Amino acid sequence: MKPVSDQEVSTWNPKTKSMVQDMVKEGNKEALKKCFSSRMEFGTAGLRAAMGPGISCMNDLTIIQTTQGFCCYLEQSIGNLKERGVVIGYDARAHPPSGGSSKRFASLAAAVFISRGVPVHLFSDITPTPFVPFTVSHLGLCAGIMVTASHNPKQDNGYKVYWENGAQIVTPHDKGISKAIMENLEPWPESWNTEEALKSTLLKDPYQDINTEYFKAIQKHCHHREINKKSEVKIVHTSVHGVGHTFVQSAFKAFDLRPPYAVEEQKDPDPEFPTVKYPNPEEGEGVLTLSFALAEKEGASVVLANDPDADRLAIAENFNLNCRCGQWRVFSGNELGALLGWWIFRCWREQNSDAAAVKNLYMLSSTVSSKILRAIALKEGFHFEETLTGFKWMGNRARDLSDQDKTVLFAFEEAIGYMCSPSVLDKDGVSAAAIAGEMISFLATKKISLSQQLTTIYEEYGYHISKNSYFICHDQAVIRSLFERLRNYGGTKDSYPTECGRFAIDAVRDLTTGYDSNQPDKKAVLPTSSSSQMITFTFSNGGVATMRTSGTEPKIKYYTELCAPPGNSDVPHLKKELDDLVDAIIENFFEPDKNKLQPKPQ
């Protein structure tokens, strides 16, 4: 291991310096190696890592180095950077042992840009992630930075980057920024000087203006204001100790909806996330226990939950009509994608009498998400497109389509992410909460629950039953071996499996190597990436299964769906068929015992 340099230790932060000195004093080589042996990789998702000392962690020095690289890359790429500027937002994360916090990191990033004469719109308070891409588009800025680790564990933080088009960066920007970071590791003299930067005339606070403009923009998607005003529906909302509370209350107000009941123990930002094991509403009931208790106390039928940076939305509904006993259904991201997609198209159709206008409409989803929008599009006549996993792809595609005068009504991913408004080219849990609130209020006037409406959607467009989960694996060699075995199945080079247990495989697409058996030239249409693993199997029974690695967590994820044609309503049979398929995939492709994979915690 190379010796730790003075520059890497002296980060002008006495807490990280003290942590390193303690490791040295204790002779803790493993801890030192973990912190200093390899630098965090900057990718299309930006950075995400634990806060702490060293080049593998999020700290003052690595934030400065990253921002210097990003600033230089923008200077090379955008000629009028010093006229237009950038926006920087942050969530409420903090790590007292290392002195790191989202606010501190945002101030350091601002100091770097200001030192180069670049105007910075730095939010004066915590803000939801969607406000940053909204600000980039609304003010016509060159870029945006959001300091957040979303729903990651409390010790983590992240650095998310948006390009001038209002969407997250994609290749080749990530590689260009990464290269520029490595060329600018030595901190510039003014990069540490947050005090001077915060007094600079180049610094602006967009908080009030953006609060006003954002809520004005999402009101374009309010179509039933009179129903909203009269609605007696009771809804509970939790922000899971994150930033969402104030903003969701404002979104409901903008739609003239009755304010949701807030879960008192979770409504204020708290970087310790004291009431939950994981601050991720995608994990389901464990995160929502307090919400269910409040809903049952108040007689509320629906719970809405944002993740800590309010870009995702989970929804649960009480099965029991009197709302006083705990029979809750937590909808999956795919089910909510079906409900919101149906609702947004219904509202559009009510406003547009021209039958030909539908040909200009698009909806998008990621390739690991439900194909339900495809089924709706086929029947209703609009366009549906799949993208690679992640809103960086959907946001950029939405921008491309809008530049061609097309209308992108809706985009979603199964990980409870929804883009319901073109004002934000990323997932947005704030606007999605208000739009869901209006949908719930409208359905209540017909005495229809969300579960009943979902069944109606599936009856009309075909049942789409999905089952997604993951295994935890910290060993990259095991992950590589698992996927390479599938590419050289049965010991035959470049040969994929043709069956999985009793299930015949019709097609294979490998977006790591670029192979697609369905294409005449066997080359995948979607972009490929050799740095991540992703294989999709299409089965003859209508099942689709994707296995992929996570870009931000030590997980191998799987996404499975059984797509039935309209008319096949034998739901128990369809669920059993999917369960059997998943069991076969786990046994034959994952081999969890042999590979020592940890299942998703219950």
Solvent accessible surface area in square Angstrom, and as a share of the most:
residue,aa,sasa,rsa
1,M,136,0.61
2,K,127,0.54
3,P,120,0.76
4,V,46,0.27
5,S,48,0.31
6,D,121,0.63
7,Q,59,0.26
8,E,23,0.10
9,V,28,0.16
10,S,50,0.32
11,T,3,0.02
12,W,179,0.63
13,N,15,0.07
14,P,105,0.66
15,K,97,0.41
16,T,2,0.01
17,K,76,0.32
18,S,49,0.32
19,M,52,0.23
20,V,6,0.03
21,Q,92,0.41
22,D,65,0.34
23,M,23,0.10
24,V,94,0.54
25,K,167,0.71
26,E,128,0.58
27,G,49,0.47
28,N,59,0.30
29,K,154,0.65
30,E,130,0.58
31,A,25,0.19
32,L,17,0.08
33,K,102,0.43
34,K,164,0.70
35,C,14,0.08
36,F,8,0.03
37,S,60,0.39
38,S,70,0.45
39,R,55,0.20
40,M,27,0.12
41,E,158,0.71
42,F,16,0.07
43,G,24,0.23
44,T,25,0.14
45,A,50,0.39
46,G,5,0.05
47,L,8,0.04
48,R,75,0.28
49,A,20,0.16
50,A,39,0.30
51,M,7,0.03
52,G,3,0.02
53,P,6,0.04
54,G,4,0.04
55,I,10,0.05
56,S,24,0.16
57,C,16,0.10
58,M,1,0.00
59,N,4,0.02
60,D,1,0.00
61,L,4,0.02
62,T,1,0.01
63,I,0,0.00
64,I,0,0.00
65,Q,1,0.01
66,T,6,0.03
67,T,0,0.00
68,Q,0,0.00
69,G,0,0.00
70,F,0,0.00
71,C,0,0.00
72,C,14,0.08
73,Y,29,0.11
74,L,0,0.00
75,E,57,0.26
76,Q,133,0.59
77,S,55,0.36
78,I,11,0.06
79,G,88,0.84
80,N,61,0.31
81,L,4,0.02
82,K,113,0.48
83,E,131,0.59
84,R,66,0.24
85,G,0,0.00
86,V,0,0.00
87,V,0,0.00
88,I,0,0.00
89,G,0,0.00
90,Y,6,0.02
91,D,4,0.02
92,A,27,0.21
93,R,6,0.02
94,A,30,0.23
95,H,30,0.13
96,P,80,0.50
97,P,78,0.49
98,S,2,0.01
99,G,29,0.27
100,G,4,0.04
101,S,24,0.16
102,S,0,0.00
103,K,121,0.51
104,R,75,0.27
105,F,0,0.00
106,A,1,0.00
107,S,14,0.09
108,L,0,0.00
109,A,0,0.00
110,A,0,0.00
111,A,2,0.01
112,V,0,0.00
113,F,0,0.00
114,I,21,0.11
115,S,43,0.28
116,R,86,0.31
117,G,29,0.28
118,V,0,0.00
119,P,13,0.08
120,V,0,0.00
121,H,21,0.10
122,L,16,0.08
123,F,1,0.00
124,S,65,0.42
125,D,70,0.36
126,I,36,0.18
127,T,0,0.00
128,P,0,0.00
129,T,0,0.00
130,P,0,0.00
131,F,0,0.00
132,V,0,0.00
133,P,1,0.00
134,F,8,0.03
135,T,0,0.00
136,V,0,0.00
137,S,44,0.28
138,H,80,0.36
139,L,65,0.33
140,G,36,0.35
141,L,4,0.02
142,C,0,0.00
143,A,0,0.00
144,G,0,0.00
145,I,0,0.00
146,M,0,0.00
147,V,0,0.00
148,T,2,0.01
149,A,0,0.00
150,S,3,0.02
151,H,21,0.09
152,N,6,0.03
153,P,57,0.36
154,K,94,0.40
155,Q,78,0.34
156,D,18,0.09
157,N,0,0.00
158,G,1,0.01
159,Y,1,0.00
160,K,21,0.09
161,V,1,0.00
162,Y,0,0.00
163,W,26,0.09
164,E,65,0.29
165,N,38,0.19
166,G,0,0.00
167,A,0,0.00
168,Q,14,0.06
169,I,1,0.01
170,V,26,0.15
171,T,68,0.40
172,P,91,0.57
173,H,40,0.18
174,D,15,0.08
175,K,131,0.56
176,G,21,0.20
177,I,0,0.00
178,S,37,0.24
179,K,132,0.56
180,A,3,0.03
181,I,9,0.05
182,M,104,0.47
183,E,107,0.48
184,N,27,0.14
185,L,48,0.24
186,E,119,0.53
187,P,24,0.15
188,W,39,0.14
189,P,123,0.77
190,E,88,0.39
191,S,0,0.00
192,W,24,0.08
193,N,53,0.27
194,T,19,0.11
195,E,129,0.58
196,E,95,0.42
197,A,5,0.04
198,L,87,0.43
199,K,144,0.61
200,S,29,0.19
201,T,134,0.78
202,L,53,0.26
203,L,41,0.20
204,K,98,0.42
205,D,80,0.41
206,P,6,0.04
207,Y,37,0.14
208,Q,134,0.60
209,D,66,0.34
210,I,0,0.00
211,N,29,0.15
212,T,80,0.47
213,E,39,0.18
214,Y,0,0.00
215,F,21,0.09
216,K,116,0.49
217,A,12,0.10
218,I,1,0.01
219,Q,67,0.30
220,K,147,0.62
221,H,39,0.17
222,C,18,0.11
223,H,60,0.27
224,H,25,0.11
225,R,73,0.26
226,E,104,0.47
227,I,44,0.22
228,N,1,0.01
229,K,115,0.49
230,K,152,0.64
231,S,18,0.12
232,E,137,0.61
233,V,26,0.15
234,K,62,0.26
235,I,9,0.04
236,V,0,0.00
237,H,1,0.01
238,T,1,0.00
239,S,1,0.00
240,V,0,0.00
241,H,4,0.02
242,G,3,0.03
243,V,5,0.03
244,G,0,0.00
245,H,39,0.17
246,T,79,0.46
247,F,5,0.02
248,V,0,0.00
249,Q,43,0.19
250,S,37,0.24
251,A,0,0.00
252,F,1,0.00
253,K,159,0.67
254,A,13,0.10
255,F,0,0.00
256,D,51,0.26
257,L,13,0.06
258,R,83,0.30
259,P,93,0.58
260,P,6,0.04
261,Y,58,0.22
262,A,26,0.20
263,V,2,0.01
264,E,118,0.53
265,E,102,0.46
266,Q,1,0.00
267,K,46,0.20
268,D,84,0.44
269,P,56,0.35
270,D,43,0.22
271,P,37,0.23
272,E,79,0.36
273,F,11,0.05
274,P,86,0.54
275,T,59,0.34
276,V,19,0.11
277,K,168,0.71
278,Y,82,0.31
279,P,4,0.02
280,N,11,0.06
281,P,1,0.01
282,E,70,0.32
283,E,51,0.23
284,G,10,0.10
285,E,104,0.47
286,G,63,0.60
287,V,6,0.04
288,L,1,0.00
289,T,84,0.49
290,L,53,0.26
291,S,0,0.00
292,F,22,0.09
293,A,58,0.45
294,L,34,0.17
295,A,0,0.00
296,E,43,0.19
297,K,146,0.62
298,E,45,0.20
299,G,17,0.17
300,A,0,0.00
301,S,34,0.22
302,V,2,0.01
303,V,1,0.00
304,L,0,0.00
305,A,0,0.00
306,N,0,0.00
307,D,0,0.00
308,P,4,0.03
309,D,1,0.01
310,A,0,0.00
311,D,2,0.01
312,R,28,0.10
313,L,0,0.00
314,A,2,0.02
315,I,1,0.00
316,A,0,0.00
317,E,11,0.05
318,N,11,0.05
319,F,114,0.47
320,N,40,0.20
321,L,177,0.88
322,N,97,0.50
323,C,15,0.09
324,R,137,0.50
325,C,53,0.32
326,G,55,0.53
327,Q,94,0.42
328,W,26,0.09
329,R,61,0.22
330,V,45,0.26
331,F,4,0.02
332,S,48,0.31
333,G,6,0.06
334,N,7,0.03
335,E,36,0.16
336,L,0,0.00
337,G,0,0.00
338,A,0,0.00
339,L,0,0.00
340,L,0,0.00
341,G,0,0.00
342,W,35,0.12
343,W,2,0.01
344,I,18,0.09
345,F,8,0.03
346,R,56,0.20
347,C,3,0.02
348,W,37,0.13
349,R,117,0.43
350,E,92,0.41
351,Q,110,0.49
352,N,51,0.26
353,S,118,0.76
354,D,88,0.45
355,A,89,0.69
356,A,70,0.54
357,A,30,0.23
358,V,19,0.11
359,K,126,0.53
360,N,58,0.30
361,L,3,0.01
362,Y,23,0.09
363,M,1,0.00
364,L,0,0.00
365,S,1,0.01
366,S,0,0.00
367,T,3,0.02
368,V,8,0.05
369,S,5,0.03
370,S,2,0.01
371,K,16,0.07
372,I,1,0.00
373,L,0,0.00
374,R,106,0.39
375,A,20,0.15
376,I,1,0.01
377,A,5,0.04
378,L,146,0.72
379,K,122,0.52
380,E,35,0.16
381,G,26,0.25
382,F,11,0.05
383,H,72,0.32
384,F,38,0.16
385,E,48,0.22
386,E,49,0.22
387,T,9,0.05
388,L,17,0.09
389,T,27,0.15
390,G,16,0.15
391,F,3,0.01
392,K,35,0.15
393,W,60,0.21
394,M,0,0.00
395,G,0,0.00
396,N,24,0.12
397,R,72,0.26
398,A,2,0.02
399,R,64,0.23
400,D,67,0.35
401,L,1,0.01
402,S,45,0.29
403,D,101,0.52
404,Q,99,0.44
405,D,117,0.60
406,K,63,0.27
407,T,58,0.34
408,V,8,0.05
409,L,25,0.12
410,F,0,0.00
411,A,0,0.00
412,F,0,0.00
413,E,10,0.05
414,E,19,0.09
415,A,16,0.13
416,I,5,0.03
417,G,0,0.00
418,Y,1,0.00
419,M,2,0.01
420,C,3,0.02
421,S,4,0.02
422,P,75,0.47
423,S,26,0.17
424,V,2,0.01
425,L,8,0.04
426,D,0,0.00
427,K,15,0.06
428,D,3,0.02
429,G,1,0.01
430,V,0,0.00
431,S,0,0.00
432,A,0,0.00
433,A,0,0.00
434,A,0,0.00
435,I,3,0.02
436,A,0,0.00
437,G,0,0.00
438,E,0,0.00
439,M,0,0.00
440,I,11,0.06
441,S,3,0.02
442,F,15,0.06
443,L,4,0.02
444,A,42,0.32
445,T,79,0.46
446,K,113,0.48
447,K,179,0.76
448,I,60,0.31
449,S,38,0.25
450,L,3,0.01
451,S,14,0.09
452,Q,103,0.46
453,Q,11,0.05
454,L,3,0.01
455,T,63,0.37
456,T,71,0.41
457,I,2,0.01
458,Y,18,0.07
459,E,82,0.37
460,E,71,0.32
461,Y,13,0.05
462,G,1,0.01
463,Y,17,0.07
464,H,13,0.06
465,I,22,0.11
466,S,34,0.22
467,K,78,0.33
468,N,52,0.27
469,S,30,0.19
470,Y,25,0.10
471,F,13,0.05
472,I,29,0.14
473,C,8,0.05
474,H,137,0.61
475,D,70,0.36
476,Q,107,0.47
477,A,55,0.43
478,V,36,0.21
479,I,7,0.04
480,R,133,0.49
481,S,65,0.42
482,L,4,0.02
483,F,0,0.00
484,E,79,0.35
485,R,73,0.27
486,L,0,0.00
487,R,12,0.04
488,N,42,0.21
489,Y,56,0.21
490,G,78,0.75
491,G,76,0.73
492,T,80,0.47
493,K,158,0.67
494,D,109,0.56
495,S,37,0.24
496,Y,34,0.13
497,P,5,0.03
498,T,106,0.61
499,E,104,0.47
500,C,1,0.01
501,G,47,0.45
502,R,160,0.58
503,F,10,0.04
504,A,50,0.39
505,I,20,0.10
506,D,97,0.50
507,A,8,0.06
508,V,10,0.06
509,R,41,0.15
510,D,0,0.00
511,L,7,0.04
512,T,17,0.10
513,T,80,0.46
514,G,15,0.15
515,Y,69,0.26
516,D,11,0.06
517,S,31,0.20
518,N,106,0.55
519,Q,52,0.23
520,P,134,0.85
521,D,92,0.48
522,K,100,0.42
523,K,139,0.59
524,A,20,0.16
525,V,118,0.68
526,L,31,0.16
527,P,64,0.40
528,T,65,0.38
529,S,46,0.30
530,S,100,0.65
531,S,108,0.70
532,S,50,0.32
533,Q,25,0.11
534,M,17,0.07
535,I,0,0.00
536,T,11,0.07
537,F,1,0.00
538,T,47,0.27
539,F,4,0.02
540,S,69,0.44
541,N,53,0.27
542,G,30,0.29
543,G,0,0.00
544,V,25,0.14
545,A,1,0.01
546,T,3,0.02
547,M,1,0.00
548,R,39,0.14
549,T,21,0.12
550,S,19,0.13
551,G,78,0.75
552,T,56,0.33
553,E,39,0.17
554,P,56,0.35
555,K,29,0.12
556,I,0,0.00
557,K,44,0.19
558,Y,15,0.06
559,Y,12,0.05
560,T,3,0.01
561,E,10,0.04
562,L,6,0.03
563,C,27,0.16
564,A,9,0.07
565,P,90,0.57
566,P,84,0.53
567,G,72,0.70
568,N,55,0.28
569,S,51,0.33
570,D,75,0.39
571,V,35,0.20
572,P,104,0.65
573,H,101,0.45
574,L,10,0.05
575,K,107,0.46
576,K,123,0.52
577,E,27,0.12
578,L,4,0.02
579,D,57,0.30
580,D,36,0.19
581,L,0,0.00
582,V,3,0.01
583,D,85,0.44
584,A,12,0.10
585,I,2,0.01
586,I,39,0.20
587,E,126,0.56
588,N,41,0.21
589,F,1,0.00
590,F,0,0.00
591,E,38,0.17
592,P,31,0.20
593,D,135,0.70
594,K,136,0.58
595,N,20,0.10
596,K,174,0.74
597,L,12,0.06
598,Q,98,0.43
599,P,91,0.57
600,K,57,0.24
601,P,47,0.30
602,Q,213,0.95
